Amino acid sequence: MKNFEEEYNVFQDALEIPKPWYVFHNELAKEENTLHIYIEYQSGAEFSCPNCGKTGCKVHDIQDQDRTWRHLNFWQYKTILHARMPRVKCESCGKIRTVVIDWARPGAGFSLLFEHHVLSLMVEMPVAAVAREVGEHDTRLWRVFKYYVNKAMENIDVSNVTRIAMDETSRAKGHKYVTFFIDMDTKRLIFATTGKGADVLQVFSQF
C-alpha cells in the first residue's frame, strides 16, 4: 500500500491538483510515447457554483466522462490529463453548470502550464516552429496565442495616451500587411490589426 500511495503522490505533488481532485491512475503507453494521468474527484465532493460563486454545491450529473488536456511532458513522454467533468446544480441561482477546474481554462484542450510553456517559446520562435517543437498543430497554438493577446488587449488602459504613432509592415507575400499603433510617450504597443490605410484607422477608432 505504501508503494502504491507513493507512486500516485509523485504525480499528485507534481501536478499540484487541489482537493477534492486527486490522481487515481496512470498508464504509460510506450508505443505512443504518451503518459496518461487520470484525475478523479472525491466521493461526496462539493464545488463552487460557476455561475454565482456559491460554495457547497453537490454534483448533479457528469457532463463529460473523459475530458482530456495536453500537459507538459513528464520525462520524455507526452502527457495527457484525463478527468470526468461534473456539473453542479446551484440552490442559490438555480443554474446547472460544469465545474471550473484549476489546471485548465474553460474550453481549452491544454493545461495552463502547457499554455504558459508554448507562450514562452513563442517569444523566441515562430508559432509553426513551436508547434513542431511540442508536437501540436499550429492552428491549436494560434488559438492559445490569440486568446491571451485578446485578454491582454482588454486590460490595456489608453486613457492617458495623447500621442500615437502608426506603422505598417508586410507579414507575408502577396501584399498582406499588419498595422501597429504605438504610444509615442511610452513606446508601448497599444493596438495591432491586419491591413493598412484608411480601413485600419476605422478599426482602431472602435478600439
PyMOL CGO cylinders between C-alpha atoms (Angstrom):
from pymol import cmd
from pymol.cgo import CYLINDER

trace = [
    CYLINDER, 0.00, 0.00, 0.00, 2.86, 2.37, 0.79, 0.3, 1, 1, 1, 1, 1, 1,
    CYLINDER, 2.86, 2.37, 0.79, 4.41, 1.93, -2.67, 0.3, 1, 1, 1, 1, 1, 1,
    CYLINDER, 4.41, 1.93, -2.67, 1.01, 2.47, -4.31, 0.3, 1, 1, 1, 1, 1, 1,
    CYLINDER, 1.01, 2.47, -4.31, 0.46, 5.71, -2.39, 0.3, 1, 1, 1, 1, 1, 1,
    CYLINDER, 0.46, 5.71, -2.39, 3.97, 6.94, -3.12, 0.3, 1, 1, 1, 1, 1, 1,
    CYLINDER, 3.97, 6.94, -3.12, 3.53, 6.27, -6.85, 0.3, 1, 1, 1, 1, 1, 1,
    CYLINDER, 3.53, 6.27, -6.85, 0.44, 8.45, -7.11, 0.3, 1, 1, 1, 1, 1, 1,
    CYLINDER, 0.44, 8.45, -7.11, 1.70, 11.08, -4.68, 0.3, 1, 1, 1, 1, 1, 1,
    CYLINDER, 1.70, 11.08, -4.68, 4.51, 11.81, -7.15, 0.3, 1, 1, 1, 1, 1, 1,
    CYLINDER, 4.51, 11.81, -7.15, 2.01, 12.84, -9.81, 0.3, 1, 1, 1, 1, 1, 1,
    CYLINDER, 2.01, 12.84, -9.81, -0.29, 14.47, -7.27, 0.3, 1, 1, 1, 1, 1, 1,
    CYLINDER, -0.29, 14.47, -7.27, 2.51, 16.67, -5.95, 0.3, 1, 1, 1, 1, 1, 1,
    CYLINDER, 2.51, 16.67, -5.95, 3.96, 17.41, -9.37, 0.3, 1, 1, 1, 1, 1, 1,
    CYLINDER, 3.96, 17.41, -9.37, 0.61, 18.44, -10.85, 0.3, 1, 1, 1, 1, 1, 1,
    CYLINDER, 0.61, 18.44, -10.85, -0.42, 20.37, -7.71, 0.3, 1, 1, 1, 1, 1, 1,
    CYLINDER, -0.42, 20.37, -7.71, -4.00, 19.17, -8.16, 0.3, 1, 1, 1, 1, 1, 1,
    CYLINDER, -4.00, 19.17, -8.16, -6.09, 20.68, -5.32, 0.3, 1, 1, 1, 1, 1, 1,
    CYLINDER, -6.09, 20.68, -5.32, -8.75, 18.86, -3.33, 0.3, 1, 1, 1, 1, 1, 1,
    CYLINDER, -8.75, 18.86, -3.33, -11.30, 17.46, -3.93, 0.3, 1, 1, 1, 1, 1, 1,
    CYLINDER, -11.30, 17.46, -3.93, -9.41, 16.28, -7.03, 0.3, 1, 1, 1, 1, 1, 1,
    CYLINDER, -9.41, 16.28, -7.03, -6.75, 13.57, -6.82, 0.3, 1, 1, 1, 1, 1, 1,
    CYLINDER, -6.75, 13.57, -6.82, -4.70, 11.38, -9.17, 0.3, 1, 1, 1, 1, 1, 1,
    CYLINDER, -4.70, 11.38, -9.17, -6.07, 7.83, -9.08, 0.3, 1, 1, 1, 1, 1, 1,
    CYLINDER, -6.07, 7.83, -9.08, -4.46, 6.10, -12.07, 0.3, 1, 1, 1, 1, 1, 1,
    CYLINDER, -4.46, 6.10, -12.07, -1.71, 6.45, -14.66, 0.3, 1, 1, 1, 1, 1, 1,
    CYLINDER, -1.71, 6.45, -14.66, -0.94, 4.48, -17.76, 0.3, 1, 1, 1, 1, 1, 1,
    CYLINDER, -0.94, 4.48, -17.76, 2.24, 4.60, -19.82, 0.3, 1, 1, 1, 1, 1, 1,
    CYLINDER, 2.24, 4.60, -19.82, 1.63, 3.84, -23.49, 0.3, 1, 1, 1, 1, 1, 1,
    CYLINDER, 1.63, 3.84, -23.49, 5.21, 3.38, -24.67, 0.3, 1, 1, 1, 1, 1, 1,
    CYLINDER, 5.21, 3.38, -24.67, 4.21, 2.63, -28.25, 0.3, 1, 1, 1, 1, 1, 1,
    CYLINDER, 4.21, 2.63, -28.25, 2.60, 6.09, -28.36, 0.3, 1, 1, 1, 1, 1, 1,
    CYLINDER, 2.60, 6.09, -28.36, 5.34, 7.69, -26.23, 0.3, 1, 1, 1, 1, 1, 1,
    CYLINDER, 5.34, 7.69, -26.23, 2.47, 9.01, -24.09, 0.3, 1, 1, 1, 1, 1, 1,
    CYLINDER, 2.47, 9.01, -24.09, 1.74, 9.07, -20.37, 0.3, 1, 1, 1, 1, 1, 1,
    CYLINDER, 1.74, 9.07, -20.37, -1.95, 9.18, -19.44, 0.3, 1, 1, 1, 1, 1, 1,
    CYLINDER, -1.95, 9.18, -19.44, -2.80, 10.53, -15.99, 0.3, 1, 1, 1, 1, 1, 1,
    CYLINDER, -2.80, 10.53, -15.99, -6.35, 10.08, -14.69, 0.3, 1, 1, 1, 1, 1, 1,
    CYLINDER, -6.35, 10.08, -14.69, -7.81, 12.54, -12.21, 0.3, 1, 1, 1, 1, 1, 1,
    CYLINDER, -7.81, 12.54, -12.21, -10.97, 11.99, -10.15, 0.3, 1, 1, 1, 1, 1, 1,
    CYLINDER, -10.97, 11.99, -10.15, -12.88, 13.93, -7.52, 0.3, 1, 1, 1, 1, 1, 1,
    CYLINDER, -12.88, 13.93, -7.52, -13.54, 12.54, -4.06, 0.3, 1, 1, 1, 1, 1, 1,
    CYLINDER, -13.54, 12.54, -4.06, -16.86, 10.88, -3.29, 0.3, 1, 1, 1, 1, 1, 1,
    CYLINDER, -16.86, 10.88, -3.29, -19.31, 13.42, -1.87, 0.3, 1, 1, 1, 1, 1, 1,
    CYLINDER, -19.31, 13.42, -1.87, -17.22, 16.34, -3.15, 0.3, 1, 1, 1, 1, 1, 1,
    CYLINDER, -17.22, 16.34, -3.15, -18.76, 19.80, -3.20, 0.3, 1, 1, 1, 1, 1, 1,
    CYLINDER, -18.76, 19.80, -3.20, -17.87, 22.61, -5.60, 0.3, 1, 1, 1, 1, 1, 1,
    CYLINDER, -17.87, 22.61, -5.60, -18.49, 26.31, -6.02, 0.3, 1, 1, 1, 1, 1, 1,
    CYLINDER, -18.49, 26.31, -6.02, -21.18, 27.37, -8.48, 0.3, 1, 1, 1, 1, 1, 1,
    CYLINDER, -21.18, 27.37, -8.48, -19.50, 28.57, -11.72, 0.3, 1, 1, 1, 1, 1, 1,
    CYLINDER, -19.50, 28.57, -11.72, -22.41, 30.99, -12.25, 0.3, 1, 1, 1, 1, 1, 1,
    CYLINDER, -22.41, 30.99, -12.25, -22.83, 32.80, -8.92, 0.3, 1, 1, 1, 1, 1, 1,
    CYLINDER, -22.83, 32.80, -8.92, -19.91, 31.51, -6.83, 0.3, 1, 1, 1, 1, 1, 1,
    CYLINDER, -19.91, 31.51, -6.83, -21.97, 29.90, -4.05, 0.3, 1, 1, 1, 1, 1, 1,
    CYLINDER, -21.97, 29.90, -4.05, -19.97, 27.21, -2.26, 0.3, 1, 1, 1, 1, 1, 1,
    CYLINDER, -19.97, 27.21, -2.26, -21.13, 23.75, -1.20, 0.3, 1, 1, 1, 1, 1, 1,
    CYLINDER, -21.13, 23.75, -1.20, -22.83, 22.69, -4.44, 0.3, 1, 1, 1, 1, 1, 1,
    CYLINDER, -22.83, 22.69, -4.44, -23.21, 18.93, -4.86, 0.3, 1, 1, 1, 1, 1, 1,
    CYLINDER, -23.21, 18.93, -4.86, -22.66, 17.04, -8.11, 0.3, 1, 1, 1, 1, 1, 1,
    CYLINDER, -22.66, 17.04, -8.11, -25.77, 16.93, -10.29, 0.3, 1, 1, 1, 1, 1, 1,
    CYLINDER, -25.77, 16.93, -10.29, -24.51, 14.78, -13.17, 0.3, 1, 1, 1, 1, 1, 1,
    CYLINDER, -24.51, 14.78, -13.17, -21.50, 14.18, -15.41, 0.3, 1, 1, 1, 1, 1, 1,
    CYLINDER, -21.50, 14.18, -15.41, -21.16, 16.48, -18.41, 0.3, 1, 1, 1, 1, 1, 1,
    CYLINDER, -21.16, 16.48, -18.41, -18.20, 14.64, -19.94, 0.3, 1, 1, 1, 1, 1, 1,
    CYLINDER, -18.20, 14.64, -19.94, -16.95, 11.16, -18.98, 0.3, 1, 1, 1, 1, 1, 1,
    CYLINDER, -16.95, 11.16, -18.98, -13.43, 11.67, -20.32, 0.3, 1, 1, 1, 1, 1, 1,
    CYLINDER, -13.43, 11.67, -20.32, -12.29, 15.27, -20.83, 0.3, 1, 1, 1, 1, 1, 1,
    CYLINDER, -12.29, 15.27, -20.83, -8.62, 15.46, -21.83, 0.3, 1, 1, 1, 1, 1, 1,
    CYLINDER, -8.62, 15.46, -21.83, -5.91, 18.14, -21.73, 0.3, 1, 1, 1, 1, 1, 1,
    CYLINDER, -5.91, 18.14, -21.73, -2.38, 18.16, -23.11, 0.3, 1, 1, 1, 1, 1, 1,
    CYLINDER, -2.38, 18.16, -23.11, 0.07, 18.81, -20.29, 0.3, 1, 1, 1, 1, 1, 1,
    CYLINDER, 0.07, 18.81, -20.29, 3.80, 19.40, -20.02, 0.3, 1, 1, 1, 1, 1, 1,
    CYLINDER, 3.80, 19.40, -20.02, 5.83, 16.31, -20.77, 0.3, 1, 1, 1, 1, 1, 1,
    CYLINDER, 5.83, 16.31, -20.77, 6.79, 14.04, -17.90, 0.3, 1, 1, 1, 1, 1, 1,
    CYLINDER, 6.79, 14.04, -17.90, 10.38, 13.00, -18.69, 0.3, 1, 1, 1, 1, 1, 1,
    CYLINDER, 10.38, 13.00, -18.69, 10.40, 12.21, -22.43, 0.3, 1, 1, 1, 1, 1, 1,
    CYLINDER, 10.40, 12.21, -22.43, 6.70, 11.30, -22.55, 0.3, 1, 1, 1, 1, 1, 1,
    CYLINDER, 6.70, 11.30, -22.55, 3.90, 13.42, -23.96, 0.3, 1, 1, 1, 1, 1, 1,
    CYLINDER, 3.90, 13.42, -23.96, 1.41, 13.72, -21.10, 0.3, 1, 1, 1, 1, 1, 1,
    CYLINDER, 1.41, 13.72, -21.10, -2.37, 13.73, -21.31, 0.3, 1, 1, 1, 1, 1, 1,
    CYLINDER, -2.37, 13.73, -21.31, -4.60, 14.51, -18.31, 0.3, 1, 1, 1, 1, 1, 1,
    CYLINDER, -4.60, 14.51, -18.31, -7.99, 12.80, -18.12, 0.3, 1, 1, 1, 1, 1, 1,
    CYLINDER, -7.99, 12.80, -18.12, -10.96, 13.63, -15.87, 0.3, 1, 1, 1, 1, 1, 1,
    CYLINDER, -10.96, 13.63, -15.87, -14.71, 13.24, -15.61, 0.3, 1, 1, 1, 1, 1, 1,
    CYLINDER, -14.71, 13.24, -15.61, -16.29, 16.68, -15.64, 0.3, 1, 1, 1, 1, 1, 1,
    CYLINDER, -16.29, 16.68, -15.64, -19.20, 17.00, -13.19, 0.3, 1, 1, 1, 1, 1, 1,
    CYLINDER, -19.20, 17.00, -13.19, -21.98, 19.56, -13.31, 0.3, 1, 1, 1, 1, 1, 1,
    CYLINDER, -21.98, 19.56, -13.31, -23.49, 21.09, -10.19, 0.3, 1, 1, 1, 1, 1, 1,
    CYLINDER, -23.49, 21.09, -10.19, -26.98, 22.41, -9.61, 0.3, 1, 1, 1, 1, 1, 1,
    CYLINDER, -26.98, 22.41, -9.61, -26.91, 25.57, -7.52, 0.3, 1, 1, 1, 1, 1, 1,
    CYLINDER, -26.91, 25.57, -7.52, -29.70, 26.02, -4.99, 0.3, 1, 1, 1, 1, 1, 1,
    CYLINDER, -29.70, 26.02, -4.99, -28.98, 29.75, -4.91, 0.3, 1, 1, 1, 1, 1, 1,
    CYLINDER, -28.98, 29.75, -4.91, -29.21, 30.71, -8.60, 0.3, 1, 1, 1, 1, 1, 1,
    CYLINDER, -29.21, 30.71, -8.60, -30.88, 27.56, -9.90, 0.3, 1, 1, 1, 1, 1, 1,
    CYLINDER, -30.88, 27.56, -9.90, -28.34, 27.07, -12.70, 0.3, 1, 1, 1, 1, 1, 1,
    CYLINDER, -28.34, 27.07, -12.70, -26.77, 23.78, -13.73, 0.3, 1, 1, 1, 1, 1, 1,
    CYLINDER, -26.77, 23.78, -13.73, -23.18, 24.36, -14.77, 0.3, 1, 1, 1, 1, 1, 1,
    CYLINDER, -23.18, 24.36, -14.77, -19.97, 22.39, -15.39, 0.3, 1, 1, 1, 1, 1, 1,
    CYLINDER, -19.97, 22.39, -15.39, -17.49, 22.94, -12.57, 0.3, 1, 1, 1, 1, 1, 1,
    CYLINDER, -17.49, 22.94, -12.57, -14.46, 25.14, -13.08, 0.3, 1, 1, 1, 1, 1, 1,
    CYLINDER, -14.46, 25.14, -13.08, -11.14, 23.34, -12.66, 0.3, 1, 1, 1, 1, 1, 1,
    CYLINDER, -11.14, 23.34, -12.66, -7.82, 24.77, -11.52, 0.3, 1, 1, 1, 1, 1, 1,
    CYLINDER, -7.82, 24.77, -11.52, -5.47, 23.21, -14.06, 0.3, 1, 1, 1, 1, 1, 1,
    CYLINDER, -5.47, 23.21, -14.06, -7.03, 24.50, -17.31, 0.3, 1, 1, 1, 1, 1, 1,
    CYLINDER, -7.03, 24.50, -17.31, -9.21, 27.34, -18.52, 0.3, 1, 1, 1, 1, 1, 1,
    CYLINDER, -9.21, 27.34, -18.52, -12.77, 26.56, -19.71, 0.3, 1, 1, 1, 1, 1, 1,
    CYLINDER, -12.77, 26.56, -19.71, -12.92, 25.23, -23.25, 0.3, 1, 1, 1, 1, 1, 1,
    CYLINDER, -12.92, 25.23, -23.25, -9.16, 24.75, -23.57, 0.3, 1, 1, 1, 1, 1, 1,
    CYLINDER, -9.16, 24.75, -23.57, -7.57, 21.50, -24.63, 0.3, 1, 1, 1, 1, 1, 1,
    CYLINDER, -7.57, 21.50, -24.63, -4.33, 22.32, -22.85, 0.3, 1, 1, 1, 1, 1, 1,
    CYLINDER, -4.33, 22.32, -22.85, -3.38, 22.71, -19.22, 0.3, 1, 1, 1, 1, 1, 1,
    CYLINDER, -3.38, 22.71, -19.22, -2.46, 26.19, -18.01, 0.3, 1, 1, 1, 1, 1, 1,
    CYLINDER, -2.46, 26.19, -18.01, 1.15, 25.11, -17.55, 0.3, 1, 1, 1, 1, 1, 1,
    CYLINDER, 1.15, 25.11, -17.55, 1.32, 23.83, -21.12, 0.3, 1, 1, 1, 1, 1, 1,
    CYLINDER, 1.32, 23.83, -21.12, -0.12, 27.09, -22.43, 0.3, 1, 1, 1, 1, 1, 1,
    CYLINDER, -0.12, 27.09, -22.43, 2.43, 29.07, -20.41, 0.3, 1, 1, 1, 1, 1, 1,
    CYLINDER, 2.43, 29.07, -20.41, 5.19, 26.89, -21.86, 0.3, 1, 1, 1, 1, 1, 1,
    CYLINDER, 5.19, 26.89, -21.86, 4.19, 27.42, -25.51, 0.3, 1, 1, 1, 1, 1, 1,
    CYLINDER, 4.19, 27.42, -25.51, 3.69, 31.16, -24.97, 0.3, 1, 1, 1, 1, 1, 1,
    CYLINDER, 3.69, 31.16, -24.97, 7.21, 31.42, -23.56, 0.3, 1, 1, 1, 1, 1, 1,
    CYLINDER, 7.21, 31.42, -23.56, 8.52, 29.62, -26.66, 0.3, 1, 1, 1, 1, 1, 1,
    CYLINDER, 8.52, 29.62, -26.66, 6.58, 31.98, -28.94, 0.3, 1, 1, 1, 1, 1, 1,
    CYLINDER, 6.58, 31.98, -28.94, 8.63, 34.89, -27.58, 0.3, 1, 1, 1, 1, 1, 1,
    CYLINDER, 8.63, 34.89, -27.58, 11.68, 33.40, -29.29, 0.3, 1, 1, 1, 1, 1, 1,
    CYLINDER, 11.68, 33.40, -29.29, 10.24, 31.24, -32.09, 0.3, 1, 1, 1, 1, 1, 1,
    CYLINDER, 10.24, 31.24, -32.09, 7.58, 31.40, -34.83, 0.3, 1, 1, 1, 1, 1, 1,
    CYLINDER, 7.58, 31.40, -34.83, 4.36, 29.60, -33.96, 0.3, 1, 1, 1, 1, 1, 1,
    CYLINDER, 4.36, 29.60, -33.96, 4.99, 26.97, -36.65, 0.3, 1, 1, 1, 1, 1, 1,
    CYLINDER, 4.99, 26.97, -36.65, 8.37, 26.18, -35.08, 0.3, 1, 1, 1, 1, 1, 1,
    CYLINDER, 8.37, 26.18, -35.08, 6.81, 25.95, -31.61, 0.3, 1, 1, 1, 1, 1, 1,
    CYLINDER, 6.81, 25.95, -31.61, 4.19, 23.56, -32.99, 0.3, 1, 1, 1, 1, 1, 1,
    CYLINDER, 4.19, 23.56, -32.99, 6.93, 21.28, -34.32, 0.3, 1, 1, 1, 1, 1, 1,
    CYLINDER, 6.93, 21.28, -34.32, 8.83, 21.51, -31.05, 0.3, 1, 1, 1, 1, 1, 1,
    CYLINDER, 8.83, 21.51, -31.05, 5.89, 20.41, -28.87, 0.3, 1, 1, 1, 1, 1, 1,
    CYLINDER, 5.89, 20.41, -28.87, 4.21, 18.12, -31.40, 0.3, 1, 1, 1, 1, 1, 1,
    CYLINDER, 4.21, 18.12, -31.40, 0.94, 20.04, -31.80, 0.3, 1, 1, 1, 1, 1, 1,
    CYLINDER, 0.94, 20.04, -31.80, -0.87, 21.50, -34.80, 0.3, 1, 1, 1, 1, 1, 1,
    CYLINDER, -0.87, 21.50, -34.80, -0.08, 25.20, -35.20, 0.3, 1, 1, 1, 1, 1, 1,
    CYLINDER, -0.08, 25.20, -35.20, -3.80, 26.03, -35.54, 0.3, 1, 1, 1, 1, 1, 1,
    CYLINDER, -3.80, 26.03, -35.54, -4.36, 24.96, -31.95, 0.3, 1, 1, 1, 1, 1, 1,
    CYLINDER, -4.36, 24.96, -31.95, -1.43, 27.05, -30.75, 0.3, 1, 1, 1, 1, 1, 1,
    CYLINDER, -1.43, 27.05, -30.75, -2.64, 30.11, -32.65, 0.3, 1, 1, 1, 1, 1, 1,
    CYLINDER, -2.64, 30.11, -32.65, -5.91, 29.84, -30.70, 0.3, 1, 1, 1, 1, 1, 1,
    CYLINDER, -5.91, 29.84, -30.70, -3.92, 29.96, -27.45, 0.3, 1, 1, 1, 1, 1, 1,
    CYLINDER, -3.92, 29.96, -27.45, -1.91, 32.94, -28.69, 0.3, 1, 1, 1, 1, 1, 1,
    CYLINDER, -1.91, 32.94, -28.69, -4.99, 34.89, -29.81, 0.3, 1, 1, 1, 1, 1, 1,
    CYLINDER, -4.99, 34.89, -29.81, -6.85, 34.18, -26.55, 0.3, 1, 1, 1, 1, 1, 1,
    CYLINDER, -6.85, 34.18, -26.55, -4.12, 35.69, -24.38, 0.3, 1, 1, 1, 1, 1, 1,
    CYLINDER, -4.12, 35.69, -24.38, -3.46, 38.59, -26.75, 0.3, 1, 1, 1, 1, 1, 1,
    CYLINDER, -3.46, 38.59, -26.75, -7.16, 39.50, -26.72, 0.3, 1, 1, 1, 1, 1, 1,
    CYLINDER, -7.16, 39.50, -26.72, -7.23, 39.15, -22.95, 0.3, 1, 1, 1, 1, 1, 1,
    CYLINDER, -7.23, 39.15, -22.95, -4.25, 41.48, -22.62, 0.3, 1, 1, 1, 1, 1, 1,
    CYLINDER, -4.25, 41.48, -22.62, -5.80, 43.97, -25.03, 0.3, 1, 1, 1, 1, 1, 1,
    CYLINDER, -5.80, 43.97, -25.03, -8.96, 44.12, -22.93, 0.3, 1, 1, 1, 1, 1, 1,
    CYLINDER, -8.96, 44.12, -22.93, -6.88, 45.27, -19.95, 0.3, 1, 1, 1, 1, 1, 1,
    CYLINDER, -6.88, 45.27, -19.95, -4.94, 48.00, -21.74, 0.3, 1, 1, 1, 1, 1, 1,
    CYLINDER, -4.94, 48.00, -21.74, -5.61, 51.47, -20.31, 0.3, 1, 1, 1, 1, 1, 1,
    CYLINDER, -5.61, 51.47, -20.31, -5.35, 54.14, -23.03, 0.3, 1, 1, 1, 1, 1, 1,
    CYLINDER, -5.35, 54.14, -23.03, -6.98, 56.94, -21.04, 0.3, 1, 1, 1, 1, 1, 1,
    CYLINDER, -6.98, 56.94, -21.04, -3.68, 58.81, -20.70, 0.3, 1, 1, 1, 1, 1, 1,
    CYLINDER, -3.68, 58.81, -20.70, -2.44, 58.31, -24.26, 0.3, 1, 1, 1, 1, 1, 1,
    CYLINDER, -2.44, 58.31, -24.26, -2.01, 61.67, -26.03, 0.3, 1, 1, 1, 1, 1, 1,
    CYLINDER, -2.01, 61.67, -26.03, 0.32, 60.91, -28.96, 0.3, 1, 1, 1, 1, 1, 1,
    CYLINDER, 0.32, 60.91, -28.96, 0.04, 57.92, -31.26, 0.3, 1, 1, 1, 1, 1, 1,
    CYLINDER, 0.04, 57.92, -31.26, 2.35, 56.65, -34.00, 0.3, 1, 1, 1, 1, 1, 1,
    CYLINDER, 2.35, 56.65, -34.00, 1.13, 54.29, -36.72, 0.3, 1, 1, 1, 1, 1, 1,
    CYLINDER, 1.13, 54.29, -36.72, 3.36, 51.93, -38.70, 0.3, 1, 1, 1, 1, 1, 1,
    CYLINDER, 3.36, 51.93, -38.70, 2.69, 49.10, -41.12, 0.3, 1, 1, 1, 1, 1, 1,
    CYLINDER, 2.69, 49.10, -41.12, 4.76, 46.11, -42.15, 0.3, 1, 1, 1, 1, 1, 1,
    CYLINDER, 4.76, 46.11, -42.15, 4.38, 43.21, -44.54, 0.3, 1, 1, 1, 1, 1, 1,
    CYLINDER, 4.38, 43.21, -44.54, 3.52, 39.96, -42.78, 0.3, 1, 1, 1, 1, 1, 1,
    CYLINDER, 3.52, 39.96, -42.78, 3.57, 37.67, -45.81, 0.3, 1, 1, 1, 1, 1, 1,
    CYLINDER, 3.57, 37.67, -45.81, 3.98, 37.62, -49.56, 0.3, 1, 1, 1, 1, 1, 1,
    CYLINDER, 3.98, 37.62, -49.56, 1.13, 38.99, -51.63, 0.3, 1, 1, 1, 1, 1, 1,
    CYLINDER, 1.13, 38.99, -51.63, 0.82, 42.46, -50.10, 0.3, 1, 1, 1, 1, 1, 1,
    CYLINDER, 0.82, 42.46, -50.10, -0.51, 41.25, -46.74, 0.3, 1, 1, 1, 1, 1, 1,
    CYLINDER, -0.51, 41.25, -46.74, 0.09, 43.84, -44.05, 0.3, 1, 1, 1, 1, 1, 1,
    CYLINDER, 0.09, 43.84, -44.05, -0.15, 44.39, -40.31, 0.3, 1, 1, 1, 1, 1, 1,
    CYLINDER, -0.15, 44.39, -40.31, -0.56, 47.89, -38.88, 0.3, 1, 1, 1, 1, 1, 1,
    CYLINDER, -0.56, 47.89, -38.88, 0.68, 48.85, -35.40, 0.3, 1, 1, 1, 1, 1, 1,
    CYLINDER, 0.68, 48.85, -35.40, -0.41, 51.75, -33.19, 0.3, 1, 1, 1, 1, 1, 1,
    CYLINDER, -0.41, 51.75, -33.19, 2.14, 52.83, -30.60, 0.3, 1, 1, 1, 1, 1, 1,
    CYLINDER, 2.14, 52.83, -30.60, 2.00, 55.22, -27.65, 0.3, 1, 1, 1, 1, 1, 1,
    CYLINDER, 2.00, 55.22, -27.65, 4.69, 57.76, -28.56, 0.3, 1, 1, 1, 1, 1, 1,
    CYLINDER, 4.69, 57.76, -28.56, 5.46, 58.65, -24.95, 0.3, 1, 1, 1, 1, 1, 1,
    CYLINDER, 5.46, 58.65, -24.95, 5.84, 55.14, -23.51, 0.3, 1, 1, 1, 1, 1, 1,
    CYLINDER, 5.84, 55.14, -23.51, 6.79, 53.31, -26.76, 0.3, 1, 1, 1, 1, 1, 1,
    CYLINDER, 6.79, 53.31, -26.76, 4.14, 50.76, -25.84, 0.3, 1, 1, 1, 1, 1, 1,
    CYLINDER, 4.14, 50.76, -25.84, 2.20, 48.85, -28.48, 0.3, 1, 1, 1, 1, 1, 1,
    CYLINDER, 2.20, 48.85, -28.48, -1.47, 49.56, -27.83, 0.3, 1, 1, 1, 1, 1, 1,
    CYLINDER, -1.47, 49.56, -27.83, -3.16, 48.06, -30.89, 0.3, 1, 1, 1, 1, 1, 1,
    CYLINDER, -3.16, 48.06, -30.89, -2.40, 45.89, -33.92, 0.3, 1, 1, 1, 1, 1, 1,
    CYLINDER, -2.40, 45.89, -33.92, -4.58, 44.74, -36.79, 0.3, 1, 1, 1, 1, 1, 1,
    CYLINDER, -4.58, 44.74, -36.79, -4.25, 43.21, -40.23, 0.3, 1, 1, 1, 1, 1, 1,
    CYLINDER, -4.25, 43.21, -40.23, -4.44, 45.51, -43.26, 0.3, 1, 1, 1, 1, 1, 1,
    CYLINDER, -4.44, 45.51, -43.26, -3.29, 49.07, -43.87, 0.3, 1, 1, 1, 1, 1, 1,
    CYLINDER, -3.29, 49.07, -43.87, -4.55, 52.51, -44.87, 0.3, 1, 1, 1, 1, 1, 1,
    CYLINDER, -4.55, 52.51, -44.87, -7.83, 54.17, -44.02, 0.3, 1, 1, 1, 1, 1, 1,
    CYLINDER, -7.83, 54.17, -44.02, -9.58, 50.91, -43.23, 0.3, 1, 1, 1, 1, 1, 1,
    CYLINDER, -9.58, 50.91, -43.23, -7.37, 50.22, -40.21, 0.3, 1, 1, 1, 1, 1, 1,
    CYLINDER, -7.37, 50.22, -40.21, -8.00, 53.71, -38.86, 0.3, 1, 1, 1, 1, 1, 1,
    CYLINDER, -8.00, 53.71, -38.86, -11.69, 52.87, -38.74, 0.3, 1, 1, 1, 1, 1, 1,
    CYLINDER, -11.69, 52.87, -38.74, -10.90, 49.65, -36.87, 0.3, 1, 1, 1, 1, 1, 1,
    CYLINDER, -10.90, 49.65, -36.87, -8.64, 51.50, -34.42, 0.3, 1, 1, 1, 1, 1, 1,
    CYLINDER, -8.64, 51.50, -34.42, -11.26, 54.17, -33.76, 0.3, 1, 1, 1, 1, 1, 1,
    CYLINDER, -11.26, 54.17, -33.76, -13.56, 51.41, -32.44, 0.3, 1, 1, 1, 1, 1, 1,
    CYLINDER, -13.56, 51.41, -32.44, -10.90, 50.06, -30.09, 0.3, 1, 1, 1, 1, 1, 1,
]
cmd.load_cgo(trace, "trace")
